[in-house]
């Protein structure tokens, strides 16, 4: 018979609401808690205290990721507690607080050892899942320190705000696997009235900046046929890229132009420079590479046709990751017992720390519904009954893995 881990839903929800007070926006249940902000650091210190009360040993690594370590070899649960510049109260936070409750409950019941983690800068103030990327070994700390946020602040400067808390990296070998619980951040579970999703795999992602530089000039006196307008070059690139992708993408492939910056960004000046981010996601690594080739060649063609200088920034990204079959089976079995017929297997189109952790150990993920599919906005929310259901499924999976 599978032993039960007696989680406490009231305590779990109370901690989740308390975490929201750090950076609460005052709009709905929104949160403003970017990585290394005062609110983020205060939230981590509060969380460290809750970990210690739960019998775990708090430990900050050099990136500011916070671990609550159990004695000996353990299963690792968690996610992140930093937020988007305008984010919701559950993105990442749910997985960390659910992990804390399971770790606390299993310790109280004399059950299996469970450790907890809140990775730093998952939301990418300085890159893509920066804290877990460095922990995975995919990026060195020196290289990470050279990254800058949109305001030009170097990561090394930001993390020095936590210098008094930071210690060595945690050895991944002490963990047997990693499970991350998260809101879906999409519409499928909510639309279907389903209570949970067990993730089959996480898409890969590529992200880089492209800069096209033409000639800044007077907007009233420069004839249209003589302009080297950087925005028009960006617009031309955007107009043709979808057609160039048509024969290689699938309905699950996505791409986005964002972070557009025009210089000098004035009413009466032809923009001389356009800098923008190009991001694309898919579960097939080869398709991601082919898309990169199309992006680069298309940008080059547009730049040459319009008299632009072209510059490509650093490529950031993660490879697609499949979930571990044993961890996934434990989640599926627990979901079927907890909500029979009301869960599904599904891929994750969003990026998560589990992608990086997979470099060290088996990983799996559990989703709960997002109301109206909303996330990365203040309106992000999930019915608290679904939050508790997810907690119970997570606890049931942990019990099955011991």
C-alpha positions as CSV (number, residue, x, y, z in Angstrom):
1,X,0.0,0.0,0.0
2,X,1.3,3.5,-0.9
3,X,1.9,5.6,2.2
4,X,0.1,8.9,2.3
5,X,1.9,12.2,2.8
6,X,-0.6,14.3,4.9
7,X,-0.3,17.7,3.4
8,X,-2.0,20.7,5.1
9,X,-3.9,22.7,2.4
10,X,-4.7,25.6,4.8
11,X,-1.0,26.0,5.7
12,X,0.0,25.7,2.0
13,X,-2.5,28.4,0.9
14,X,-1.5,30.7,3.8
15,X,2.2,30.5,2.8
16,X,1.3,31.1,-0.9
17,X,-0.7,34.3,0.1
18,X,2.1,35.4,2.4
19,X,4.7,35.1,-0.4
20,X,2.5,37.4,-2.6
21,X,2.9,40.2,-0.1
22,X,6.5,40.6,-1.2
23,X,6.0,42.9,-4.2
24,X,2.2,42.8,-4.2
25,X,1.0,45.1,-7.0
26,X,-2.3,46.1,-5.4
27,X,-4.0,45.2,-8.7
28,X,-5.9,41.9,-8.4
29,X,-3.4,39.3,-7.2
30,X,-0.5,40.8,-9.2
31,X,3.1,40.8,-8.2
32,X,6.1,42.9,-9.1
33,X,9.1,40.9,-7.9
34,X,11.9,40.9,-10.5
35,X,15.1,39.0,-9.8
36,X,17.5,40.7,-7.3
37,X,14.9,43.4,-6.5
38,X,14.4,44.4,-2.9
39,X,11.1,42.5,-2.9
40,X,12.8,39.4,-4.4
41,X,15.6,39.4,-1.8
42,X,13.1,39.9,1.0
43,X,10.9,37.1,-0.3
44,X,13.9,34.7,-0.3
45,X,14.9,35.6,3.2
46,X,11.3,35.0,4.4
47,X,11.3,31.7,2.5
48,X,14.7,30.7,4.1
49,X,13.0,31.1,7.4
50,X,10.1,28.9,6.5
51,X,12.5,26.3,5.2
52,X,14.4,26.3,8.5
53,X,11.1,26.0,10.5
54,X,10.3,23.0,8.3
55,X,13.6,21.3,9.3
56,X,15.5,22.1,6.1
57,X,18.9,23.8,5.9
58,X,18.7,27.0,3.8
59,X,21.5,27.5,1.4
60,X,22.0,30.3,-1.2
61,X,24.2,29.5,-4.2
62,X,26.4,32.1,-5.9
63,X,23.5,33.1,-8.2
64,X,21.1,33.6,-5.4
65,X,19.1,30.4,-5.9
66,X,17.8,29.3,-2.6
67,X,17.8,25.6,-1.6
68,X,16.2,24.1,1.5
69,X,18.2,21.0,2.0
70,X,17.1,17.7,3.6
71,X,19.7,15.4,5.2
72,X,21.2,12.9,2.9
73,X,20.0,11.9,-0.6
74,X,16.6,13.4,-1.4
75,X,14.1,14.2,-4.1
76,X,14.2,17.9,-5.2
77,X,11.0,19.8,-5.7
78,X,10.5,23.5,-6.5
79,X,10.5,26.2,-9.1
80,X,11.2,30.0,-8.8
81,X,9.9,33.0,-6.8
82,X,11.0,35.9,-9.0
83,X,8.3,37.5,-11.2
84,X,7.9,39.2,-14.5
85,X,8.0,43.0,-14.4
86,X,4.2,42.8,-14.2
87,X,3.4,39.2,-13.1
88,X,0.9,37.1,-11.3
89,X,1.1,35.6,-7.9
90,X,1.4,31.9,-8.9
91,X,4.0,31.8,-11.7
92,X,6.8,29.9,-10.1
93,X,5.7,30.7,-6.6
94,X,3.1,27.9,-6.7
95,X,5.8,25.2,-7.3
96,X,8.1,26.5,-4.5
97,X,5.4,26.7,-1.9
98,X,3.9,23.3,-2.9
99,X,7.4,21.8,-2.6
100,X,7.8,23.4,0.9
101,X,4.5,21.9,2.0
102,X,5.3,18.4,0.7
103,X,8.8,18.6,2.3
104,X,7.3,19.7,5.6
105,X,4.5,17.2,5.6
106,X,6.7,14.2,4.7
107,X,9.2,15.2,7.4
108,X,6.3,15.5,10.0
109,X,5.1,12.0,9.0
110,X,8.6,10.4,9.0
111,X,8.4,10.0,5.2
112,X,11.0,10.3,2.4
113,X,13.5,13.1,2.3
114,X,12.5,16.0,0.1
115,X,14.5,19.1,-0.6
116,X,13.2,22.4,-2.0
117,X,14.6,25.0,-4.4
118,X,13.7,28.5,-5.6
119,X,15.9,29.2,-8.6
120,X,16.9,32.8,-9.2
121,X,16.0,34.8,-12.4
122,X,13.9,32.2,-14.1
123,X,11.9,35.0,-15.7
124,X,15.0,36.2,-17.5
125,X,15.8,39.7,-16.3
126,X,19.3,38.9,-17.4
127,X,18.8,36.0,-19.9
128,X,16.9,32.8,-20.1
129,X,16.3,30.9,-16.8
130,X,19.6,32.3,-15.7
131,X,20.0,30.8,-12.2
132,X,19.3,27.2,-13.2
133,X,21.3,27.7,-16.4
134,X,24.4,28.5,-14.4
135,X,23.7,25.6,-11.9
136,X,23.3,23.2,-14.8
137,X,26.8,24.1,-16.1
138,X,25.5,25.4,-19.4
139,X,26.9,28.9,-18.6
140,X,29.8,29.8,-16.3
141,X,29.3,32.3,-13.5
142,X,31.8,34.7,-15.1
143,X,29.9,34.7,-18.4
144,X,26.6,35.2,-16.5
145,X,28.0,38.1,-14.6
146,X,28.6,39.9,-17.9
147,X,24.9,39.7,-18.9
148,X,23.0,43.0,-18.6
149,X,19.3,43.7,-18.0
150,X,17.2,46.0,-20.3
151,X,18.4,49.0,-18.2
152,X,22.1,48.1,-18.8
153,X,22.7,46.9,-15.2
154,X,25.3,44.0,-15.2
155,X,24.2,40.8,-13.4
156,X,27.3,40.9,-11.2
157,X,26.2,44.3,-9.8
158,X,22.7,43.0,-9.1
159,X,23.7,39.8,-7.4
160,X,26.2,41.7,-5.2
161,X,23.0,43.0,-3.4
162,X,22.9,39.5,-2.0
163,X,26.6,39.0,-1.5
164,X,26.2,38.6,2.3
165,X,23.9,35.6,1.7
166,X,25.7,33.7,-1.0
167,X,27.7,30.5,-0.6
168,X,29.0,27.7,-2.9
169,X,27.0,25.8,-5.5
170,X,25.0,22.8,-4.3
171,X,26.1,19.4,-5.5
172,X,23.4,18.0,-7.8
173,X,24.5,14.5,-7.0
174,X,22.7,14.6,-3.7
175,X,19.3,14.6,-5.5
176,X,17.6,11.6,-7.0
177,X,15.3,13.6,-9.3
178,X,13.4,16.9,-9.7
179,X,9.6,17.6,-10.0
180,X,8.4,21.1,-10.8
181,X,4.7,22.0,-10.2
182,X,3.5,25.0,-12.1
183,X,0.4,26.7,-13.5
184,X,-0.2,25.8,-17.1
185,X,0.0,29.4,-18.4
186,X,-2.2,28.4,-21.3
187,X,-5.9,27.7,-21.9
188,X,-6.2,24.0,-22.5
189,X,-6.9,22.7,-19.0
190,X,-9.2,25.5,-18.1
191,X,-11.2,25.2,-21.4
192,X,-11.6,21.5,-20.9
193,X,-12.5,21.7,-17.2
194,X,-9.6,19.4,-16.3
195,X,-7.8,19.6,-13.0
196,X,-4.2,18.8,-14.0
197,X,-1.7,18.1,-16.7
198,X,1.3,15.8,-16.6
199,X,4.0,17.2,-18.9
200,X,5.4,15.0,-21.6
201,X,8.2,17.4,-22.7
202,X,9.3,21.0,-22.7
203,X,9.9,22.9,-25.9
204,X,13.3,24.2,-26.8
205,X,13.9,27.9,-27.2
206,X,16.2,30.2,-29.1
207,X,16.4,33.9,-28.4
208,X,18.7,36.6,-29.9
209,X,18.7,40.3,-30.7
210,X,18.9,41.6,-34.3
211,X,20.0,45.2,-35.0
212,X,19.5,46.9,-38.4
213,X,21.3,50.2,-38.8
214,X,20.4,52.6,-41.6
215,X,20.6,56.4,-41.7
216,X,19.0,58.8,-39.2
217,X,17.6,61.8,-41.1
218,X,15.0,64.6,-41.1
219,X,11.4,63.2,-41.5
220,X,10.1,66.2,-43.4
221,X,12.9,66.7,-45.9
222,X,14.2,63.2,-46.8
223,X,12.4,61.8,-49.9
224,X,10.9,58.3,-49.4
225,X,13.1,56.8,-52.2
226,X,16.3,58.0,-50.5
227,X,15.5,56.9,-47.0
228,X,17.4,54.1,-45.2
229,X,14.7,53.7,-42.6
230,X,15.5,51.0,-40.0
231,X,11.9,50.6,-38.9
232,X,10.8,49.9,-42.5
233,X,13.6,47.2,-42.7
234,X,12.2,45.6,-39.5
235,X,8.7,45.8,-41.0
236,X,9.9,44.1,-44.2
237,X,11.6,41.4,-42.2
238,X,8.4,40.7,-40.2
239,X,6.3,40.7,-43.4
240,X,8.3,37.9,-45.0
241,X,9.5,35.7,-42.2
242,X,6.2,33.8,-41.7
243,X,6.1,32.8,-45.4
244,X,9.8,31.6,-45.2
245,X,8.9,29.4,-42.2
246,X,5.8,27.9,-43.8
247,X,7.2,24.6,-45.1
248,X,9.1,23.7,-41.9
249,X,7.0,24.7,-38.9
250,X,4.1,22.8,-37.3
251,X,1.0,24.1,-35.6
252,X,2.9,23.9,-32.2
253,X,5.8,26.0,-33.4
254,X,5.8,29.6,-32.3
255,X,7.9,32.7,-32.9
256,X,7.8,36.2,-31.6
257,X,9.4,39.6,-32.3
258,X,9.6,41.7,-29.2
259,X,11.7,44.2,-27.3
260,X,11.7,46.6,-30.2
261,X,13.9,49.6,-29.8
262,X,14.1,52.4,-32.3
263,X,16.7,55.1,-32.3
264,X,16.2,58.0,-31.8
265,X,12.5,57.1,-31.4
266,X,11.3,60.6,-32.3
267,X,8.3,62.0,-34.3
268,X,10.3,64.0,-36.8
269,X,13.3,61.8,-37.4
270,X,13.7,58.8,-39.7
271,X,14.8,56.0,-37.4
272,X,18.4,55.2,-38.0
273,X,18.5,52.0,-36.0
274,X,16.0,49.2,-35.1
275,X,17.0,46.6,-32.5
276,X,14.6,43.8,-31.7
277,X,14.5,40.4,-30.1
278,X,13.6,37.3,-32.1
279,X,12.5,34.3,-30.2
280,X,11.3,30.9,-31.5
281,X,10.2,27.6,-29.7
282,X,9.6,24.0,-30.8
283,X,10.1,20.5,-29.4
284,X,12.4,19.5,-32.3
285,X,16.0,20.6,-32.0
286,X,16.6,20.2,-35.8
287,X,13.7,22.5,-36.6
288,X,15.0,25.1,-34.2
289,X,18.3,25.1,-36.1
290,X,16.6,25.3,-39.5
291,X,14.5,28.3,-38.3
292,X,17.7,30.0,-37.2
293,X,19.2,29.7,-40.7
294,X,16.0,31.1,-42.2
295,X,16.0,34.0,-39.7
296,X,19.7,34.9,-40.5
297,X,19.4,34.6,-44.2
298,X,16.1,36.6,-44.3
299,X,17.6,39.4,-42.2
300,X,20.6,39.5,-44.4
301,X,18.5,39.8,-47.6
302,X,16.4,42.6,-46.1
303,X,19.4,44.5,-44.9
304,X,21.2,44.3,-48.2
305,X,18.0,45.3,-50.1
306,X,17.5,48.4,-47.9
307,X,21.1,49.5,-47.4
308,X,21.2,48.4,-43.7
309,X,24.2,47.3,-41.6
310,X,23.2,44.1,-39.8
311,X,24.3,42.8,-36.4
312,X,23.3,39.6,-34.6
313,X,23.5,39.5,-30.8
314,X,24.4,36.5,-28.6
315,X,22.2,33.4,-29.1
316,X,20.5,32.3,-25.9
317,X,18.4,29.2,-25.5
318,X,17.7,25.7,-24.2
319,X,17.3,22.4,-25.9
320,X,14.0,20.5,-25.9
321,X,13.7,18.2,-22.9
322,X,11.6,15.0,-22.5
323,X,10.2,14.2,-19.1
324,X,11.6,11.1,-17.2
325,X,9.2,8.1,-17.7
326,X,9.4,7.0,-14.0
327,X,8.7,10.4,-12.5
328,X,6.0,11.0,-15.1
329,X,4.4,7.6,-14.3
330,X,4.3,8.5,-10.6
331,X,2.5,11.8,-11.4
332,X,0.1,10.1,-13.8
333,X,-0.8,7.4,-11.2
334,X,-1.3,10.0,-8.5
335,X,-3.5,12.2,-10.9
336,X,-5.7,9.2,-11.8
337,X,-6.3,8.4,-8.1
338,X,-6.9,12.1,-7.1
339,X,-9.0,13.2,-10.1
340,X,-9.9,10.2,-12.2
341,X,-10.4,11.0,-15.8
342,X,-9.9,14.8,-15.2
343,X,-6.3,15.1,-16.2
344,X,-4.3,14.9,-19.4
345,X,-0.8,14.4,-20.7
346,X,0.5,17.5,-22.5
347,X,3.6,19.3,-23.6
348,X,4.8,22.6,-22.1
349,X,5.1,25.5,-24.6
350,X,6.6,27.7,-21.8
351,X,10.1,27.3,-20.6
352,X,10.9,26.1,-17.1
353,X,13.9,25.5,-14.8
354,X,13.3,21.8,-15.3
355,X,14.9,22.1,-18.7
356,X,18.2,23.0,-17.1
357,X,17.9,20.6,-14.2
358,X,17.6,17.8,-16.7
359,X,21.3,18.1,-17.3
360,X,21.9,16.6,-13.8
361,X,19.0,14.3,-13.0
362,X,15.6,12.9,-14.1
363,X,12.9,15.6,-14.2
364,X,9.1,15.8,-14.5
365,X,6.5,18.5,-14.3
366,X,2.9,18.9,-13.2
367,X,0.5,21.6,-14.4
368,X,-2.7,23.0,-12.8
369,X,-5.2,25.2,-14.8
370,X,-4.8,28.9,-15.5
371,X,-8.1,30.7,-15.4
372,X,-8.8,32.0,-19.0
373,X,-5.3,30.9,-19.9
374,X,-3.8,34.1,-18.5
375,X,-0.2,34.4,-17.2
376,X,2.5,37.0,-17.1
377,X,-0.2,39.5,-16.2
378,X,-1.6,40.8,-13.0
379,X,-4.9,39.0,-13.7
380,X,-3.2,35.5,-13.6
381,X,-5.1,33.2,-11.3
382,X,-6.1,29.6,-10.5
383,X,-9.1,28.4,-8.4
384,X,-7.7,27.5,-5.0
385,X,-9.4,24.1,-5.2
386,X,-7.3,23.4,-8.2
387,X,-4.2,24.5,-6.3
388,X,-4.9,22.1,-3.5
389,X,-5.7,19.3,-6.0
390,X,-2.2,19.9,-7.6
391,X,-0.6,19.8,-4.2
392,X,-2.3,16.4,-3.4
393,X,-1.2,15.0,-6.8
394,X,2.4,16.1,-6.1
395,X,2.4,14.6,-2.7
396,X,1.0,11.3,-4.0
397,X,3.7,11.2,-6.7
398,X,6.4,11.7,-4.1
399,X,4.9,8.9,-2.0
400,X,5.0,6.6,-5.0
401,X,8.7,7.3,-5.6
402,X,9.9,6.0,-2.3
